[in-house]
């Protein structure tokens, strides 16, 4: 499955079913750039189990505010539209996989 870029308009539709890891990020954020290839690897290896959705907080402030995103990257894991986990800041791939696996 490919990583989805969501907007304020599409976000709720993207997270409503299944396990969805959302990445709240911005183009100027260094740690966000570091986590991007990690998310691509997770998508390649676990794409059948978890959907990855990215949301640029500069362009989609409404959704970022709704979920209380104050620092980026913030990764929020949704299961059928409900928040089940949240990670703030860069994490290595193994740590993110563990978060995902805890909710499979």
N, CA and C of each residue as an Amber inpcrd file, in Angstrom:
protein
   312
   0.8510000  -1.1910000   0.0000000   0.0000000   0.0000000   0.0000000
   0.8890000   1.2450000   0.0000000   0.4850000   2.2730000  -0.6690000
   1.2880000   3.4910000  -0.7190000   0.9180000   4.4230000   0.4300000
   1.8680000   5.2530000   0.8120000   1.6210000   6.2510000   1.8450000
   0.6680000   7.3020000   1.2640000  -0.3200000   7.6900000   2.0630000
  -1.3470000   8.6330000   1.6260000  -1.0610000  10.0180000   2.2100000
  -1.1310000  11.0450000   1.3740000  -1.0370000  12.4150000   1.8740000
  -2.4550000  12.9400000   2.0660000  -2.7990000  13.2100000   3.3210000
  -4.1560000  13.6570000   3.6380000  -4.2070000  15.1780000   3.7790000
  -5.4290000  15.6940000   3.7750000  -5.6820000  17.1160000   3.9990000
  -6.7480000  17.2350000   5.0910000  -7.0220000  18.4580000   5.5230000
  -8.0960000  18.6680000   6.4870000  -9.3950000  18.0400000   5.9780000
  -9.6090000  18.1090000   4.6640000 -10.8530000  17.6210000   4.0680000
 -10.9150000  16.0870000   4.0180000  -9.7690000  15.4230000   3.8440000
  -9.7790000  13.9650000   3.6420000  -9.3670000  13.1610000   4.8690000
  -8.8350000  13.8210000   5.8920000  -8.2440000  13.1060000   7.0260000
  -9.1970000  12.1180000   7.6950000 -10.3970000  12.5750000   8.0590000
 -11.3130000  11.6900000   8.7940000 -11.7040000  10.4650000   7.9650000
 -11.7930000  10.6330000   6.6620000 -12.1100000   9.5070000   5.7700000
 -10.9570000   8.4920000   5.7640000  -9.7170000   8.9990000   5.7630000
  -8.5260000   8.1320000   5.6930000  -8.3370000   7.2910000   6.9580000
  -8.7660000   7.8080000   8.1080000  -8.4980000   7.1010000   9.3700000
  -9.6700000   6.2760000   9.8930000 -10.7810000   6.2520000   9.1580000
 -12.0000000   5.6810000   9.7560000 -12.0110000   4.1710000   9.9040000
 -11.2290000   3.4450000   9.1230000 -11.2590000   1.9880000   9.2930000
  -9.8650000   1.3860000   9.2960000  -9.7300000   0.3330000  10.0950000
  -8.4620000  -0.3710000  10.1870000  -7.4490000   0.3540000  11.0590000
  -6.2030000  -0.1120000  10.9780000  -5.1030000   0.4620000  11.7410000
  -4.4040000   1.4840000  10.8550000  -4.3320000   2.7290000  11.3250000
  -3.7550000   3.8190000  10.5250000  -2.7430000   4.5910000  11.3600000
  -1.4970000   4.6290000  10.8800000  -0.4600000   5.4220000  11.5350000
  -0.3840000   6.7570000  10.8170000  -0.6680000   7.8410000  11.5430000
  -0.6600000   9.1620000  10.9250000   0.5810000   9.9210000  11.3480000
   1.2070000  10.5740000  10.3900000   2.4260000  11.3510000  10.6080000
   2.0970000  12.8310000  10.4000000   2.0990000  13.5770000  11.5140000
   1.9110000  15.0300000  11.4370000   3.2950000  15.6320000  11.2780000
   3.5470000  16.3160000  10.1440000   4.8930000  16.7550000   9.8020000
   4.8590000  18.1130000   9.1120000   6.0710000  18.6520000   8.8420000
   6.1980000  19.8790000   8.0580000   7.4930000  19.8120000   7.2450000
   7.5210000  20.5430000   6.1440000   8.6640000  20.4850000   5.2260000
   9.9570000  20.9800000   5.8780000   9.8670000  21.9070000   6.8240000
  11.0540000  22.5060000   7.4430000  11.5750000  21.7280000   8.6500000
  10.9040000  20.6490000   9.0120000  11.2150000  19.9130000  10.2440000
  12.2610000  18.8230000   9.9940000  13.4320000  18.9660000  10.6190000
  14.5270000  17.9980000  10.4570000  14.1610000  16.5780000  10.8660000
  13.6700000  16.3870000  12.1050000  13.2930000  15.0230000  12.5220000
  12.1990000  14.4110000  11.6400000  11.3310000  15.2630000  11.0620000
  10.2900000  14.7590000  10.1500000  10.9390000  14.1490000   8.9050000
  12.0080000  14.8010000   8.4290000  12.7220000  14.2830000   7.2530000
  13.4200000  12.9720000   7.5930000  13.9000000  12.8500000   8.8460000
  14.5760000  11.6220000   9.2680000  13.5950000  10.4560000   9.3670000
  12.3680000  10.7400000   9.7750000  11.3980000   9.6570000   9.9930000
  10.7300000   9.2130000   8.6800000  10.7600000  10.0630000   7.6600000
  10.0950000   9.7290000   6.3880000  10.5630000   8.3930000   5.7930000
  11.8880000   8.1520000   5.6640000  12.3020000   6.8530000   5.0970000
  11.9470000   5.6690000   6.0040000  11.8890000   5.9030000   7.3120000
  11.4850000   4.8550000   8.2530000  10.0380000   4.4580000   7.9700000
   9.1780000   5.4720000   7.7560000   7.7690000   5.2000000   7.4560000
   7.6220000   4.4780000   6.1240000   8.4750000   4.8230000   5.1710000
   8.4310000   4.1370000   3.8670000   8.7730000   2.6600000   4.0240000
   9.7840000   2.3660000   4.8730000  10.1610000   0.9680000   5.1200000
   9.0180000   0.2200000   5.7940000   8.4090000   0.8510000   6.7990000
   7.2940000   0.2190000   7.5030000   6.1470000  -0.0370000   6.5180000
   5.8920000   0.9320000   5.6540000   4.8320000   0.7650000   4.6540000
   5.1510000  -0.4180000   3.7430000   6.3990000  -0.5290000   3.3180000
   6.7960000  -1.6140000   2.4210000   6.6550000  -2.9750000   3.1020000
   6.9830000  -3.0390000   4.3980000   6.9930000  -4.3170000   5.1090000
   5.6670000  -4.6630000   5.7820000   4.9040000  -3.6350000   6.2030000
   3.6940000  -3.8880000   6.9870000   2.4540000  -3.2620000   6.3560000
   2.5610000  -2.8590000   5.0990000   1.4780000  -2.1520000   4.4250000
   0.1590000  -2.8990000   4.3660000   0.2330000  -4.2350000   4.4860000
  -1.0110000  -5.0150000   4.4830000  -1.7040000  -4.9670000   5.8510000
  -0.9670000  -4.5450000   6.8980000  -1.5210000  -4.5200000   8.2560000
  -1.8460000  -3.1180000   8.7390000  -1.0990000  -2.1340000   8.2440000
  -1.2670000  -0.7560000   8.7160000  -1.1690000   0.2010000   7.5300000
  -2.0270000   1.1950000   7.5390000  -2.0170000   2.2330000   6.4990000
  -1.2560000   3.4290000   7.0740000  -0.4310000   4.0580000   6.2650000
   0.3100000   5.2290000   6.7250000  -0.2200000   6.4710000   6.0090000
  -0.5830000   7.4580000   6.8120000  -1.1420000   8.7040000   6.3000000
  -0.2920000   9.8600000   6.8190000   0.1180000  10.7540000   5.9120000
   0.9030000  11.9180000   6.2930000   0.0380000  13.1720000   6.1800000
   0.2330000  14.1000000   7.1260000  -0.5120000  15.3490000   7.1030000
   0.4530000  16.5030000   7.3650000   0.5940000  17.3840000   6.3910000
   1.4440000  18.5690000   6.5240000   0.7240000  19.5650000   7.4370000
   1.2970000  19.8120000   8.6180000   0.6080000  20.6540000   9.6100000
   0.5280000  22.1210000   9.1870000   1.4540000  22.5740000   8.3460000
   1.4000000  23.9610000   7.8890000   0.2160000  24.1960000   6.9500000
  -0.0860000  23.1870000   6.1480000  -1.1650000  23.3210000   5.1750000
  -2.5170000  22.8580000   5.7270000  -2.4830000  22.1290000   6.8430000
  -3.7130000  21.5410000   7.3990000  -3.7850000  21.7620000   8.9090000
  -3.8350000  23.0400000   9.2960000  -3.7660000  23.3950000  10.7120000
  -5.0030000  22.9750000  11.4990000  -6.1300000  22.8890000  10.8310000
  -7.3760000  22.5260000  11.5020000  -7.2860000  21.1180000  12.1170000
  -6.8180000  20.1630000  11.3290000  -6.7010000  18.7800000  11.8100000
  -5.6230000  18.6780000  12.8880000  -4.4970000  19.3500000  12.6840000
  -3.4210000  19.3290000  13.6840000  -3.9330000  19.8700000  15.0170000
  -4.6990000  20.9520000  14.9690000  -5.2530000  21.5520000  16.1910000
  -6.2710000  20.6120000  16.8390000  -7.0860000  19.9750000  16.0270000
  -8.1150000  19.0600000  16.5370000  -7.5040000  17.9510000  17.3810000
  -6.3220000  17.4630000  16.9740000  -5.6710000  16.3690000  17.6910000
  -4.5830000  16.8600000  18.6500000  -4.5260000  18.1670000  18.8800000
  -3.6020000  18.7210000  19.8670000  -2.1380000  18.5460000  19.5230000
  -1.8240000  18.5700000  18.2350000  -0.4330000  18.4040000  17.8150000
   0.3240000  19.7090000  18.0640000   1.2530000  19.6750000  19.0150000
   2.0400000  20.8610000  19.3610000   3.4710000  20.7700000  18.8320000
   4.0360000  19.5710000  18.8140000   5.3870000  19.4040000  18.2730000
   5.3430000  18.3740000  17.1670000   6.2870000  18.4890000  16.2580000
   6.3380000  17.5330000  15.1610000   7.7330000  16.9320000  15.0790000
   7.8950000  15.7230000  14.5850000   6.7980000  14.8720000  14.1430000
   5.9830000  14.3290000  15.3270000   4.6820000  14.2710000  15.1290000
   3.7900000  13.5520000  16.0510000   3.1540000  12.4440000  15.2290000
   3.2540000  11.2270000  15.7360000   2.6300000  10.0930000  15.0620000
   1.4930000   9.5990000  15.9390000   0.3080000   9.5680000  15.3750000
  -0.8540000   9.0890000  16.1110000  -1.3620000   7.8280000  15.4160000
  -1.5400000   6.7800000  16.2190000  -2.0490000   5.5200000  15.6920000
  -3.5470000   5.4350000  15.9730000  -4.3130000   5.2780000  14.9020000
  -5.7620000   5.1540000  15.0070000  -6.1690000   3.7240000  14.7060000
  -7.1930000   3.2410000  15.4010000  -7.7970000   1.9510000  15.0680000
  -9.2750000   2.2220000  14.8860000  -9.7570000   2.0340000  13.6660000
 -11.1590000   2.3070000  13.3190000 -11.5890000   3.7060000  13.7680000
 -10.7160000   4.6780000  13.5410000 -11.0510000   6.0710000  13.8170000
 -10.7830000   6.5420000  15.2320000 -10.4060000   5.6390000  16.1390000
 -10.1400000   6.0090000  17.5340000  -8.6390000   6.0140000  17.7880000
  -8.1600000   6.9930000  18.5640000  -6.7340000   7.0530000  18.9060000
  -6.4020000   5.9240000  19.8720000  -5.3940000   5.1120000  19.5140000
  -4.9670000   4.0350000  20.4070000  -3.5360000   4.2390000  20.8980000
  -2.7660000   5.1000000  20.2310000  -1.3980000   5.3590000  20.6620000
  -0.8970000   6.6530000  20.0390000   0.1410000   7.2230000  20.6630000
   0.6940000   8.4850000  20.1740000   2.1810000   8.5310000  20.4900000
   2.9740000   8.9490000  19.5150000   4.4200000   9.0610000  19.6840000
   4.8200000  10.4640000  19.2290000   5.5620000  11.1860000  20.0850000
   6.0150000  12.5210000  19.7070000   7.5270000  12.4840000  19.5410000
   8.0060000  13.0030000  18.4060000   9.4400000  13.0310000  18.1410000
   9.8850000  11.8320000  17.3220000  11.1390000  11.8920000  16.8840000
  11.7010000  10.8140000  16.0690000  11.8210000   9.5330000  16.8850000
  11.4890000   8.4160000  16.2760000  11.7050000   7.0980000  16.8810000
  12.2900000   6.1900000  15.8070000  13.1800000   5.2660000  16.2230000
  13.6960000   4.3080000  15.2370000  12.5970000   3.3490000  14.7910000
  12.8630000   2.7050000  13.6760000  11.8890000   1.8070000  13.0620000
  11.3790000   0.7450000  14.0380000  12.2760000   0.1350000  14.8080000
  11.8930000  -0.9400000  15.7250000  10.8590000  -0.4420000  16.7350000
  11.0540000   0.7800000  17.2460000  10.1290000   1.3370000  18.2350000
   8.7520000   1.5620000  17.6210000   8.7190000   2.0490000  16.3840000
   7.4310000   2.2790000  15.7090000   6.7340000   0.9590000  15.3860000
   7.5330000  -0.0410000  14.9870000   6.9430000  -1.3570000  14.7020000
   6.3130000  -1.9500000  15.9600000   6.9730000  -1.7300000  17.0970000
   6.4560000  -2.2420000  18.3600000   5.1000000  -1.5850000  18.6960000
   5.0280000  -0.2680000  18.4810000   3.7750000   0.4570000  18.7200000
   2.6610000  -0.1160000  17.8420000   2.9660000  -0.3410000  16.5760000
   1.9780000  -0.8950000  15.6450000   1.5760000  -2.3150000  16.0510000
   2.5830000  -3.1580000  16.3360000   2.3200000  -4.5510000  16.6770000
   1.4780000  -4.6940000  17.9380000   1.5950000  -3.7480000  18.8710000
   0.8020000  -3.7820000  20.0970000  -0.6890000  -3.6670000  19.8180000
  -1.0610000  -3.1980000  18.6250000  -2.4740000  -2.9700000  18.3200000
  -3.0010000  -3.8130000  17.1640000  -2.1770000  -4.7300000  16.6910000
  -2.6430000  -5.5860000  15.5780000  -3.6070000  -6.6400000  16.0850000
